[in-house]
Each structure stands twice: as C-alpha cells, then as structure tokens.
Amino acid sequence: MTDEQNLGFDTKLIHAGASPDPATGARQVPIYQTTSYVFRDADHAAALFNLQEVGYIYSRLTNPTVAALQARMAALEGGAGAVCCSSGHAAQILALFPLMRPGCNVVSANRLYGGTVTQFSQTFKRFGWEARFVDTDDLDAVEAAIDENTRAIFCESIANPGGYVTDIPALAAIADRAGIPLIVDNTTATPYLCRPIEQGATLVVHSMTKYLTGNGTVTGGVLIDSGTFDWSASDKFPSLSAPEPAYHGLKFHETFGAMAFTFHGIAIGLRDLGMTLNPQAAHYTLMGIETLSLRMQRHCENAVKVASWLEQDPRVAYVTYAGLPSSPYYERAKRICPKGASSLFTFSLKAGYEACIKLIDNVEIFSHVANLGDTRSLIIHSASTTHRQLTEAQQIAAGAAPDVVRLSIGIEDADDLIADLDQALTKAGA
C-alpha cells in the first residue's frame, strides 16, 4: 500500500495498520484471542526477549489485533508509535511512568476530568510523585510552577467537563524552554478535531472508551509518542537515556531513537504494570474508528444547535460550549480545533443544585451515565458523581460547580434532544 503517512485522514481511519490477513485473506482485522505465540526456535525466542527482534511473545505485551490499533492511532495522531492499554487512566500512568521518580512533579491543568484530578492528587502521592495544579490560561503561573524536579506538563486539549480549549502551542513553548515533554489528553477532541503533536505536544493520550470507539461497549486507552523529544539531552529521564538493568544495560533512546518511548512502554510499562488491552476491545475500537469523521461532524453540528438553544433559555445561567461565539474560547477553538469544538460542554441552572438533580431525573432521550463520546446523548451532574471526591472549590475550578450539568451530545436528531431538555427543564422548575 501507499505510505500511510501520505494518505488522507479518512483513508487512515479505515486502512492504517490493517491489511488482508495473510493466512486467510480476512479483510477485517481478526481477533487474535490467544495468550501466547510459538517461537520458530530457541534463537528466535532469545532475540525477542532481548529486544533484538520485533514480534509476539505474550499478549500482555504484544498482540496482532492490538498492534493494528496501535499503528492506526499513531498514523491518526502523526506519531512515531503508540501503546494501547486497558483504559484512559492506564494511559496516563503509562505516559508518566518512564518520566517520574519519587520527588518529581508534573505541572497539570486544574481543568481536568474529576477522576484524573483524584488520580493525580491522591494516588500519585503513593508513588512519591507530586501534581501541581495551575490554570493553564495563566501562562506565567505555568512557568512559575516548573522547577528542577518537574518532568512534564499535562493538559487536556478540550477539558472535561466544561469543554474549555487549551492553548497547546503556548504550553508546548513553555515545555520546550524547560526541556520537558508536554502531554496532552486528546480524548474529547479526538485526532479528527485536534492534532496536538502538530501543535508541539510530545505525548498524546486518549481514553479510547469515548469518541474513538463511539458506542459505549469497551474501555481502552492509548499513548502516542511524537518521536521528536531528545530524551538524552539531560539527565532528567534516565529510564530512557541510561542503561536499563533488565535488558543488560540497553539504552532505550540510544538503541531505538524515535521509537524509544514506545518500546519502553511495551517492554517495561506493559511488562511490569500489566495494564493490557484485550484483543476483543481492540477489535471493537478499530471498527468504531472507521466512522470517526462522520460521527464527529454530526456530534459538533448537534452540539452547536443544542448549546445555542440552551444559551437563549431563561432558565439557564450560562453555557460553556466553545463552539458558541459568546464563549471566551471561541477564537482559540477555531485555531486549536478548526473542525469543531467537539460535543462536550456544561450549563448552569439559575435554580441551582436541586433543579439539576430534577432535570436529570426527568430526561427521556438523554442517558444518565458516567461516560462521554457515545453516539447516544448523555447527561450527568458532575459535582455529585464524577467530581464528587473533590472539594467545592476544586469542583468550581474544574468547571463542575454544584449548579452545573454536563452534556455529551450524541448523533440523534437535534430537535428531539432540544425537546427532551425542554420538557425536563419544565418539570425541574415545577
């Protein structure tokens, strides 16, 4: 086939990483439901375990179905390589694991998915890592938070739950000056709407559970490496630049170059952390990705219609959708996400917390679930669910105040979605 990097985005959605199965001619990527693989001989096995040859050993590390998905995601994001894993949270650990040591810190946006805030602020402490939360719109504050122990900057391209858009090139410039990578969670935008690597990001992570799969059937995560960072430029990243004892002193960056982070993610990360993506989940995700462009177009169109209606409703205090001209992120969204601002946003009810709860209890088409990016429209009250573990101050900072409802707009008929919200708002007011 033509070099995949030269193919158009929509062609990559269907063909990147996949070709007819050489044994059977199967056109769709088969589900290789196997734990292990037969070696040709003893020398072949030794070469695989020594990282001298690329191949399949054990499905905790590598699997042909998962490998096809990894190749597709690397192509879609414009990266050198990718590592799939069991969830978006697993992808975040996989991204930071080679970079961090006890005593190190990551400077993180304070507008994040509530589970990520909890992971960063609580669980990371058990590793001896520190997360420093800052408002990434305040670039001086970001720069001031960085010190000699900072190993990365972390943000979301479009922040969950409020749909706030991050100035990725500005953060990338700060990361470059500090000699550290910028990690961007691109879950809400997807590579159809935003290409963080082209805007300066070093690493990109996704919860593939969301828009990439698109149908709420499986969980999965992926880490994509740009392949452009010089891991040997300083002594900050010994996992990648220094000899690795488990592989007889092999230096990942010296040996694998642009693929160093990807090989480390598999050979060390998946080997020891075990956050494996199962092949059936990879298969579902591959099928979902095939229609990503079509779905994202409809998601964005519907979101504009629903958000515009909500903004005009007298029962609504404000709407956070960056696709509205009234949004302070509108101009930035056109620059960072030129094809649309995705379909995740929040709105505040003037009647407060209790009205939010009544609204959710009375919707009929919207599904009340803790997910986003489904073909179905979804609704949730973040303060009492996904952001429940946070203090009220943290909830407000994250865009999940008690009087706020989060919507993930699906691909149904937009007029039906508006009618559903209207009747539920009426009942909430009553």
C-alpha positions in Angstrom: 0.0 0.0 0.0 1.0 3.6 -0.4 3.0 5.1 2.5 0.3 5.5 5.2 1.7 8.9 6.2 0.7 10.2 2.8 -2.9 9.0 3.0 -5.8 11.3 3.8 -7.2 11.3 7.3 -10.4 9.5 6.3 -8.4 6.8 4.5 -6.2 6.3 7.5 -9.3 5.7 9.7 -10.1 2.6 7.7 -6.8 1.3 6.3 -3.9 2.4 8.7 -2.4 -0.6 10.4 -4.6 -3.1 8.6 -4.2 -5.3 5.6 -5.8 -8.6 4.5 -4.8 -11.4 6.8 -2.0 -13.3 5.0 -3.2 -16.7 6.2 -6.9 -16.4 5.5 -7.5 -13.3 3.4 -9.8 -11.9 6.1 -10.4 -8.2 5.3 -11.3 -7.0 8.8 -8.6 -7.3 11.4 -9.1 -10.7 13.1 -9.4 -11.0 16.9 -6.3 -12.9 17.9 -7.7 -14.4 21.1 -4.5 -16.0 22.3 -2.3 -15.6 25.3 1.0 -16.7 23.7 2.8 -17.4 20.4 5.0 -20.2 19.2 8.7 -19.3 18.6 10.5 -20.5 15.5 13.4 -21.8 17.6 15.4 -21.0 20.7 17.4 -18.2 18.9 14.2 -16.6 17.8 12.8 -16.6 21.4 16.1 -15.2 22.7 16.1 -12.4 20.1 12.5 -11.4 21.0 13.2 -11.3 24.8 16.4 -9.3 24.2 14.5 -6.7 22.1 16.7 -7.6 19.2 13.7 -8.5 17.0 10.2 -7.3 17.0 7.5 -9.9 17.3 4.9 -11.6 19.5 5.8 -13.2 22.9 2.8 -13.0 25.2 -0.4 -11.0 24.9 0.3 -8.9 28.0 3.0 -7.3 25.8 2.0 -7.6 22.2 -0.9 -8.9 20.2 -1.6 -8.6 16.5 -5.1 -7.1 16.9 -3.8 -4.6 19.4 -0.8 -3.9 17.2 -3.1 -2.9 14.3 -4.9 -0.5 16.6 -1.6 0.9 17.8 -0.4 1.5 14.2 -3.7 3.2 13.3 -3.6 5.5 16.3 0.0 6.5 15.6 -1.0 7.3 12.0 -4.0 9.4 13.0 -2.1 11.4 15.6 1.0 11.8 13.4 3.2 10.0 16.0 6.2 7.6 15.7 4.5 4.9 17.7 1.7 4.0 20.1 1.0 1.7 23.0 -2.5 0.6 23.8 -3.7 -0.2 27.3 -6.7 -1.0 29.4 -8.1 2.5 30.0 -7.5 6.2 29.7 -6.3 6.2 33.3 -3.9 3.5 32.5 -2.6 5.5 29.5 -1.8 8.4 31.9 0.2 6.2 34.2 2.0 4.7 31.2 2.9 8.1 29.9 4.3 9.3 33.2 5.9 6.1 34.4 9.2 6.5 32.4 9.5 10.1 33.3 8.9 10.2 37.1 10.8 9.3 40.2 10.0 9.8 43.9 10.3 13.5 44.5 9.5 14.5 40.9 6.4 16.6 39.9 4.2 17.2 37.0 2.6 20.6 36.3 -1.0 19.9 35.4 -4.0 21.9 34.3 -6.6 22.3 37.0 -9.4 21.9 34.5 -9.5 18.1 34.2 -11.8 15.1 34.4 -12.5 14.6 38.1 -11.1 11.1 38.1 -7.8 12.4 36.7 -7.7 15.1 39.4 -8.1 12.4 42.0 -5.5 10.1 40.4 -3.0 13.0 40.2 -3.7 14.5 43.7 -4.2 11.3 45.7 -2.8 8.2 44.0 0.4 9.8 42.7 1.4 10.5 46.3 1.8 6.8 46.9 4.5 6.8 44.2 6.2 9.8 45.7 5.1 12.0 42.8 3.6 15.4 43.1 1.0 17.1 40.8 1.0 20.9 40.8 -2.4 22.2 39.5 -2.4 25.5 37.8 -4.7 27.5 35.5 -3.1 26.8 32.1 -4.7 30.0 30.8 -2.2 31.8 33.1 1.0 31.0 31.3 3.1 32.9 33.8 1.7 30.6 36.5 2.5 27.5 34.5 6.1 28.7 34.1 6.4 29.6 37.7 5.3 26.1 38.8 8.1 24.4 37.0 11.3 23.6 38.9 14.3 21.3 38.6 12.1 18.3 39.6 9.4 18.9 37.1 9.3 16.2 34.5 6.2 17.1 32.4 3.3 19.4 31.7 -0.1 17.8 31.4 -3.4 19.1 30.0 -6.5 18.2 28.1 -7.0 19.6 24.6 -10.7 20.2 25.3 -11.2 20.0 29.1 -13.8 17.7 30.6 -16.4 18.7 31.8 -16.6 22.3 30.7 -15.3 22.0 27.1 -12.6 24.6 27.7 -10.0 24.7 24.9 -6.3 24.7 25.9 -3.7 26.8 24.1 -1.4 23.8 23.2 1.3 25.7 21.2 1.7 28.1 24.2 2.2 25.3 26.7 4.5 23.5 24.2 6.7 26.6 24.1 7.0 26.6 27.9 7.7 22.9 27.9 10.5 23.3 25.3 12.1 26.1 27.3 12.1 23.8 30.4 13.4 20.8 28.5 10.4 18.7 29.5 7.6 17.0 27.5 4.1 18.3 27.1 1.5 15.5 27.5 -2.0 16.2 26.0 -5.1 14.2 26.7 -6.9 14.4 23.4 -9.9 12.3 24.4 -12.6 15.0 23.9 -11.3 16.4 20.7 -10.1 13.2 19.0 -7.5 13.5 16.2 -10.2 14.5 13.8 -10.7 17.8 15.6 -7.2 18.4 17.1 -3.7 17.2 16.3 -1.6 18.0 19.4 1.7 16.7 18.0 1.5 19.2 15.1 1.0 21.9 17.7 4.0 20.9 19.8 2.9 18.1 22.1 5.4 15.4 22.9 3.0 12.7 24.0 -0.8 12.3 23.4 -3.1 10.1 25.5 -6.7 9.0 24.9 -9.4 7.2 26.7 -10.5 5.2 23.6 -13.6 4.3 25.6 -15.1 7.6 24.4 -15.4 9.0 20.9 -12.8 6.7 19.3 -14.9 3.6 20.0 -18.0 5.7 20.0 -20.6 3.1 21.1 -20.1 2.6 24.8 -19.0 -1.0 24.5 -15.4 -1.3 25.8 -12.8 0.5 27.8 -9.4 1.2 26.4 -6.5 3.7 26.4 -3.7 4.7 24.2 -0.4 6.6 24.4 1.1 8.1 21.3 4.7 9.3 21.1 5.7 12.1 18.7 9.1 10.6 18.4 10.7 14.1 18.4 11.8 14.6 22.0 15.5 14.2 22.8 15.4 12.0 25.9 19.3 12.1 26.2 19.6 15.9 26.2 19.7 15.9 30.0 19.9 13.5 32.9 16.2 14.1 33.7 15.0 10.9 32.1 17.3 8.0 33.0 14.7 5.4 32.2 15.1 6.3 28.5 18.7 7.6 28.4 20.6 5.5 30.9 21.4 1.7 30.8 18.4 -0.5 31.7 19.5 -3.3 34.0 16.6 -5.6 33.0 18.0 -5.6 29.4 21.7 -6.0 30.1 22.5 -2.2 30.0 20.5 -1.4 26.9 19.8 2.3 26.5 16.3 2.8 25.0 16.9 6.2 23.4 20.3 5.3 22.0 19.0 2.0 20.7 15.5 2.8 19.4 15.7 6.5 18.6 12.3 7.9 17.8 10.6 4.7 19.0 12.3 4.7 22.4 9.2 5.7 24.4 7.0 3.3 22.5 9.4 0.3 23.1 9.8 1.3 26.8 6.0 1.5 27.2 5.7 -2.1 26.0 8.9 -3.7 27.2 8.8 -2.1 30.7 5.4 -0.5 31.1 3.1 -3.3 30.0 5.5 -6.0 31.2 5.5 -4.7 34.8 2.3 -2.8 35.2 0.2 -5.2 33.3 -2.4 -2.8 32.0 -3.1 -4.8 28.9 -5.8 -4.0 26.3 -7.6 -7.2 25.4 -7.9 -8.1 21.7 -11.7 -8.0 21.5 -11.7 -4.5 22.9 -9.1 -3.5 20.3 -11.3 -5.0 17.6 -14.4 -3.0 18.7 -12.3 0.1 18.8 -10.9 -0.4 15.3 -14.4 -0.8 14.0 -15.5 2.4 15.8 -12.6 4.4 14.5 -13.7 3.7 10.9 -16.6 6.1 11.2 -14.9 8.7 13.5 -15.0 11.6 10.9 -18.7 11.1 10.1 -19.6 10.9 13.8 -17.6 13.9 14.9 -19.1 16.1 12.2 -22.6 15.2 13.5 -21.6 15.5 17.1 -20.3 19.0 16.5 -23.4 20.1 14.4 -25.8 18.9 17.1 -23.8 20.4 19.9 -23.9 23.9 18.3 -27.7 23.6 17.9 -28.4 22.4 21.4 -25.9 24.8 23.1 -27.4 27.7 21.1 -30.9 26.8 22.3 -29.8 26.5 25.9 -28.0 29.8 25.8 -31.3 31.5 24.9 -33.3 29.7 27.5 -34.2 32.0 30.5 -33.8 29.1 33.0 -30.1 28.7 32.0 -27.5 31.0 33.6 -24.7 30.2 31.2 -23.4 27.6 28.7 -19.7 26.8 28.4 -19.6 25.4 24.8 -16.5 26.8 23.0 -18.4 26.5 19.7 -20.6 29.5 20.6 -19.5 32.9 19.5 -20.2 34.1 23.1 -17.6 31.7 24.5 -14.2 33.3 25.6 -12.6 30.2 24.0 -14.4 30.6 20.6 -11.5 32.2 18.7 -9.0 29.8 20.3 -11.2 26.8 19.4 -11.0 27.9 15.7 -7.2 27.8 15.9 -6.7 24.7 18.1 -9.7 22.7 16.8 -10.5 24.1 13.4 -13.2 21.5 12.5 -15.3 22.0 15.6 -15.3 22.2 19.4 -16.5 18.6 20.0 -19.8 17.9 21.8 -18.9 18.1 25.5 -20.0 21.1 27.5 -21.8 22.2 30.6 -24.6 24.6 31.5 -25.7 26.2 34.7 -29.2 26.3 36.0 -30.4 29.5 37.7 -32.4 27.4 40.1 -29.3 25.6 41.4 -28.4 22.2 42.7 -31.9 20.7 43.3 -33.0 21.7 39.8 -30.0 20.0 38.3 -31.0 16.8 40.0 -34.7 17.1 38.9 -33.6 17.8 35.3 -31.5 14.6 35.2 -34.3 12.5 36.7 -36.7 13.7 34.0 -34.9 13.4 30.7 -36.1 10.7 28.4 -33.7 10.6 25.4 -30.6 11.6 27.3 -29.0 8.7 29.2 -27.8 9.4 32.7 -24.4 7.6 32.6 -20.8 8.3 33.7 -19.4 8.4 30.2 -19.0 10.7 27.2 -18.4 10.4 23.5 -21.2 7.9 22.8 -23.4 8.0 19.8 -26.2 8.5 22.4 -26.6 11.8 24.1 -25.5 11.6 27.7 -26.1 13.8 30.8 -24.6 13.8 34.3 -24.4 16.1 37.3 -20.6 16.1 37.8 -20.5 17.6 41.3 -22.4 14.6 42.7 -20.7 11.9 40.6 -17.5 12.2 38.6 -16.2 15.1 40.6 -17.7 14.1 43.9 -14.4 13.4 45.6 -13.3 17.0 45.1 -13.8 19.9 47.4 -16.4 22.5 46.2 -13.5 24.9 45.4 -11.9 22.2 43.3 -15.2 21.4 41.6 -15.7 25.1 40.7 -12.1 25.3 39.4 -12.6 22.2 37.3 -15.9 23.6 35.8 -18.1 21.2 37.7 -19.8 23.5 40.2 -22.9 22.2 42.1 -25.3 24.2 39.8 -23.8 22.7 36.6 -24.9 19.9 34.4 -22.6 18.2 31.8 -23.9 17.1 28.4 -22.3 14.9 25.8 -24.3 15.5 22.7 -24.8 12.4 20.5 -25.8 12.0 16.9 -29.6 11.8 17.2 -31.9 14.4 15.7 -31.0 17.7 17.4 -34.6 18.8 17.6 -35.5 15.7 19.6 -32.7 16.5 22.0 -33.9 20.1 22.5 -37.4 18.9 23.1 -36.2 16.4 25.7 -34.3 19.1 27.6 -37.2 21.5 27.4 -39.7 19.1 28.9 -37.2 18.1 31.6 -36.4 21.7 32.5 -40.1 22.4 32.8 -40.5 19.5 35.2 -37.4 20.6 37.1 -38.9 24.1 37.5 -42.2 22.7 38.8 
